[in-house]
Amino acid sequence: RLLSSEDIHLCLYSICDNDSFLNSNRVPIDKVIGYLQHFFSPSKIEDGYSLSIVSGQDGSRLSHSHERQFYFALQSLTLWRDIIDDMFRLWAMAEEDLLSESITYSLKDTGQGMQRVQQSPLTYKSMQRILSRVQGKVNQWIGSNVIHLGDHNVPNALTFIDKYTQVPRILSPIVTCLENLERICEEDDGVNTFIETGFGGVEQVKKDILYDFFKSAFDGSGADNFYDAGSCIDGRLTSAWNWCSQLPDKPFYCVFKLTGFTGFDGEFK
């Protein structure tokens, strides 16, 4: 049938909404992927900047060589980017699963309070397709491909959607810190002197922040067993959140504060 002018406007507004969503949510992931590839190489290890991790050391639950950790971080970020790309469709599938008349839910104590635990077949199948697509982009898949959905880790489709909308909340403050750092050092000689004497300069502190992030935010930490954390699809995000909770104890936390950081749920001033 012919579309009315209102229908066309609605379609155009929806396209604009999607573009706006991708700009604010996917761009930070693209930038962090760019940082990984710019500051680090899988085949070359700079002195003091090996991304290798060993299970049991510094909270890590995984053991990876430098090269393996590089690709583990890269494929995790690539997966998050593809999930954000497909978020509108995932949200539609999540709504169908939540409102399904054929799939019942049960209230259970998941360890995080009483939750509505419900199988979500449409969301799960969509996620499987995304994972399969990402696995086709990389030479070798590192870690587990288990997708938690409908269990005590991710009780239902709404919790699943909510978890992955947190990705830009994790990455945006890091990107904003690194981008603002250059600006404030150019504008304030005192800050520039502090960064030079305390951290070796702007590029050095950037690399130090990213080194810590790529090494510690993808180490399987954040839970007390491999089922809840580790290298599974859901566990990769758990480790990243764990890194966020430890940021105030990092030696470069003052750099985040200098650039306007107020929290991962707040805004930069």
Secondary structure, DSSP 8 states (H G I E B T S, - for coil): ----HHHHHHHHHHHHHHHHHHHHHTHHHHHHHHHHHHH--SS---TT----B-TTSTT----B-HHHHHHHHHHHHHHHHHHHHTHHHHHHHHHHHHT-SSS--EEEE-SSSEEEE---HHHHHHHHHHHHHHHHHSSS--S------SSSSS-SHHHHHHHHTTHHHHHHHHHHHHHHHHHHHHH-HHHHHHHHHHHSSHHHHHHHHHHHHHHHTTSS-SSSSTTTSTTSHHHHHHHHHHHHHHGGGSTTHHHHHHTT---TTS---
